[in-house]
Amino acid sequence: MARTRIKLLINLTLAAMAGSVAASSYATSTLRCGNQLVSTGDRAFEVQQKCGESVSQEVLGTQETFNSNYRRSEAVRIEEWIYGPDNGM
């Protein structure tokens, strides 16, 4: 009986940990702006409509992406936008 109880506690702990990891990975890709959400991959104008102007914007660089299906490559601009407690939150 004690072994069954320990196994149950271990399984519940592992399930809780797995759930929190899944939730944290979702949370890191989403930001709440007032009553709206923006996610990684949203277009710049959508983020500005929902969150307003950022405190600062910085171009971090570019990354070249390849699509093997169409044999096409393109450069993608990588930006970091920072929002403070007054705008976007």
PyMOL commands that set and color helices and strands:
alter all, ss='L'
color gray80, all
select helices_A, chain A and resi 2-27+44-51
alter helices_A, ss='H'
color red, helices_A
select strands_A, chain A and resi 30-33+36-39+56-67+72-82
alter strands_A, ss='S'
color yellow, strands_A
deselect
rebuild
show_as cartoon
